[in-house]
Amino acid sequence: MSDGRTLPWDWFAGRIPENVIADDTAYIETSFSFQFFRSTRSGGVTYGRGASTYLGTMFDVGPQGRVTLGNYALVHGARIICDSEVSIGDYALISWNVVLMDTYRVPLDPNERRKELELVPTRPLRLACADVPAKPIRIERNVWIGFDACVLPGVTIGEGSIVGARSVVTANVPPFTIVAGNPARMIRQLDP
């Protein structure tokens, strides 16, 4: 990254936000990944040693959100929706079109959701409802998440686990476990 917080190889004429901390060995393919980044927190996104994000990765991070990528974590084309905290452990592999969301951003009650989503000329559509709680997501070391998977608010995926492609993870995954499906279910245990 240059002194002006630009990337010499970037196809997009953007800048890396001031509160994004990247180790000198980290790789950020494009500043376009930060188009929806609104975090005001120190270390809104932190890249560990050798961590990398590639084309298609989007950080949709709200004002109080924080995302941490561990050492040598690789994220390739995922959408990270964060209003609280998303942590991705060392050596984790996150495939394309994965969605990690620590909040639903709209009320779960259908009547309240309808009110939030109504288009009113005097009120702009908000990106997040203040009354919807965010629940941190934790992806531990050596986790592999297959393409098109979705990890929902409050989920922890244990060390060494694998999430099958197109799975929806609604509950915690124990360490060294393969899960798949919608909702994701245990397929088998792995030998640590």
Protein Blocks (a to p, Z undefined) as FASTA:
>chain_A
ZZkopafklmbfcdddfklccdfkbccfbfklmmmgcbfbehkbacdehiacdehiacdd
dfkbccdddehiacehiacddfkbccddehiacdehiacdfbehiafblklmmmmmpccf
kbccdfbdfklccddddddehiacdehiacdehiacdehiacdehiacfbdcdehiaced
jddddfbdcdZZ
